[in-house]
């Protein structure tokens, strides 16, 4: 899965949790939680959906690295690449 | 004969619109079963029944808005035959008890209840159930639709035409109104007192991080669940904070059913209950919380969740505030608030440390409890959070 594909999947997941998100306005290099109303329950639901759709289990200890959409996509790309 | 009445689904609800029957006459019904879906200003609520029986008669048609306390249906008690029920009904046609209502709505309610229940539809324009249901789906007030069918009957086409013209009913505006009513009543009637306590969260945070490390993402527990459990256990020693102020006196609740304040994405707020929080394990509680939040946001709750919270917990820490002092939701008598968990200076054993802290607050009803009890509760809550492994 390339970066664009991962990004599309992640945005779809975020929109399933926060339907009001306008992906055209979402800045991939800025903090997600500054741009989107995501509480800890929403964030957990994003990660559960990532786990379900992309089969990557993100440990809590790594939450701190995943501030922006770019961070999340790069993280998942590394995990998915490592697997193959 | 059992009368199944529209229950109150919270202090801010005095009427509800019947959207759907989940059972039909002749069905055997078990205690706890969902029998109808009722639209309130906040959500479509699945209404449960708390008695066993067999559904005898549905008295309210789909699409009807009726006051709390209205008999929606009658049920046969176990062993009772339809003939017995029918003859009992003939003997005592006036025995239908008046619903309990706030004075402001009593007049309108009396008018509805006084209509003979045997022929509730005869006095209105004919409306087919399909048109009624459709109107409800499209948020059209059926009473304002001009009927073009035989005898002025309202047809599906009439409803669709009306939907095109009328602005859709705004659930957000309705919810705002309901919140305004409940909160105004609270501030008018409840003499609030407010207390706060700073609670060190290092032990709880460390313990939770270790626990979550062992768990797959689908079973992780949030700090919010830990806080709920700590509140529930601390209430054991402060029973006068858990219950209701009704008829001029405090009535202690038998279980700890915590209303969780949940913000709705489109705006507004709802605080349905998680039942028996003190008896649930953390993973059970986390599942219940996650399920409740998603159903609240989807607008699908059960009547018992709406009607029986015994205390409310609100957590505004995620929105970045240090502390929240909430308004009690009547007839409850207390509300616990949590602010954000944040590393701040903390003096301990003559050393100054940076420690994650949270400000917990209690809004108490001074008619039901005094500050000293509230203070003991917050001290108990703090103590509970220092022993996360026991939660």
Contacts between the chains, C-beta under 8 A, distances in Angstrom:
chain1	res1	chain2	res2	distance
A	18	B	265	7.1
A	19	B	265	7.4
A	20	B	265	6.5
A	20	B	266	8.0
A	37	B	265	7.1
A	39	B	318	4.4
A	40	B	222	5.3
A	40	B	223	7.4
A	40	B	224	6.8
A	40	B	318	6.1
A	41	B	222	6.5
A	41	B	224	7.3
A	41	B	289	7.6
A	41	B	290	6.7
A	41	B	293	5.4
A	44	B	217	7.4
A	44	B	220	6.3
A	44	B	222	6.5
A	44	B	290	7.7
A	45	B	290	7.8
A	45	B	294	7.7
A	47	B	217	5.0
A	48	B	217	5.5
A	48	B	218	5.5
A	50	B	217	7.9
A	51	B	216	7.4
A	51	B	217	4.8
A	51	B	218	6.7
A	57	B	216	5.8
A	57	B	217	5.3
A	58	B	217	6.4
A	59	B	213	6.6
A	60	B	209	6.4
A	60	B	212	4.7
A	60	B	213	6.7
A	60	B	220	6.7
A	61	B	209	7.5
A	61	B	213	7.0
